[in-house]
Amino acid sequence: MQVLFRTRDPEGSHMRDQVERRVRFVFRRLGWQVPRAEVQMSDLNGPRGGRDKRCQLEVKTEGRGLVVVSSVAKDWRTALDEALARAVRTIFRKIKRAAPAKVPRSASLLH
């Protein structure tokens, strides 16, 4: 899996290794579905503080298209975790929708 990390914030750039490890860990079960993930971290308010750390996650999936989610939180780690959780839920939902409907065995024997 290819993980791309972008940020303009000096504080956010220190998190590069941690972000890559976290993304690989979260998508370990979906490795066959997710060849690339791009993480963008930004500080919306600058040094003023508050709930202003934004994480945008773009996940390229095999046969399911592009999944783009974002999260805003008080700190970088929370914003990343919320965006990852939302992305995983969205991908699982897409996989479930694309799965063929199961026909009960007894119904298939009647025809």
C-alpha positions as MATLAB code, in Angstrom:
seq = 'MQVLFRTRDPEGSHMRDQVERRVRFVFRRLGWQVPRAEVQMSDLNGPRGGRDKRCQLEVKTEGRGLVVVSSVAKDWRTALDEALARAVRTIFRKIKRAAPAKVPRSASLLH';
ca = [
       0.000    0.000    0.000;
       1.243    3.428   -0.953;
       0.688    6.150    1.660;
       1.162    9.788    0.627;
       1.389   12.460    3.330;
       1.020   16.214    2.797;
       1.039   19.135    5.191;
       2.248   22.711    5.272;
       2.230   22.883    9.040;
       5.637   22.284   10.698;
       3.950   20.639   13.697;
       2.038   18.291   11.401;
       5.146   17.289    9.463;
       6.583   15.676   12.605;
       3.734   13.180   12.445;
       4.643   11.705    9.047;
       5.915    8.338   10.349;
       3.120    8.004   12.881;
       0.476    8.767   10.236;
       1.906    6.234    7.794;
       2.025    3.511   10.467;
      -1.528    4.273   11.585;
      -2.931    4.239    8.029;
      -1.216    0.917    7.237;
      -2.488   -0.579   10.500;
      -6.092    0.503    9.954;
      -6.211   -0.713    6.345;
      -4.334   -3.979    6.983;
      -7.516   -6.033    6.457;
      -8.381   -4.089    3.316;
      -4.940   -4.168    1.736;
      -6.260   -6.012   -1.304;
      -8.901   -3.273   -1.791;
      -6.821   -0.187   -1.008;
      -3.646    0.291   -3.078;
      -3.196    4.007   -2.220;
      -4.125    6.448    0.530;
      -3.358   10.165    0.609;
      -3.456   12.060    3.908;
      -3.535   15.868    4.090;
      -3.152   17.549    7.479;
      -3.855   21.243    7.938;
      -4.305   23.734   10.756;
      -7.381   25.818    9.967;
      -6.917   28.635   12.506;
      -3.163   28.753   12.687;
      -1.662   29.415   16.127;
      -4.957   30.614   17.663;
      -5.793   27.101   18.858;
      -9.179   25.514   19.299;
     -10.871   22.777   17.296;
      -8.954   23.439   14.124;
      -6.835   20.438   13.122;
      -8.152   19.026    9.833;
      -7.352   15.666    8.296;
      -8.506   14.883    4.772;
      -8.113   11.314    3.587;
      -8.379   10.215   -0.052;
      -8.453    6.465   -0.487;
      -8.218    4.851   -3.928;
     -10.010    1.514   -3.978;
      -9.970   -1.331   -6.473;
     -13.249   -1.276   -8.367;
     -15.033    0.938   -5.834;
     -13.743    4.347   -6.872;
     -12.261    7.086   -4.760;
     -13.344    7.609   -1.144;
     -12.726   11.099    0.256;
     -13.435   11.890    3.912;
     -12.322   14.621    6.284;
     -12.436   15.309    9.972;
     -11.810   18.343   12.175;
     -10.710   17.889   15.783;
      -8.768   19.543   18.578;
      -5.582   17.530   17.919;
      -3.933   15.802   14.944;
      -4.302   12.230   16.219;
      -8.045   12.536   16.849;
      -8.640   14.094   13.439;
      -6.684   11.265   11.793;
      -8.479    8.519   13.720;
     -11.924    9.963   12.962;
     -11.138   10.257    9.249;
      -9.772    6.703    9.138;
     -12.836    5.303   10.907;
     -15.160    7.093    8.497;
     -13.177    5.867    5.474;
     -13.224    2.234    6.648;
     -17.001    2.364    7.261;
     -17.552    3.830    3.801;
     -15.399    1.200    2.079;
     -17.082   -1.677    3.936;
     -20.468   -0.233    3.004;
     -19.459   -0.090   -0.675;
     -18.195   -3.680   -0.571;
     -21.387   -4.875    1.087;
     -23.584   -3.122   -1.498;
     -21.644   -4.663   -4.367;
     -21.855   -8.204   -2.956;
     -24.412  -10.418   -4.694;
     -27.613  -11.045   -2.761;
     -27.659  -14.432   -1.076;
     -30.564  -16.687   -1.968;
     -31.682  -19.020    0.810;
     -30.788  -22.612   -0.023;
     -34.351  -23.853    0.414;
     -35.656  -21.269   -2.082;
     -33.114  -22.299   -4.713;
     -34.068  -25.980   -4.377;
     -37.729  -25.275   -5.136;
     -37.065  -23.937   -8.630;
];
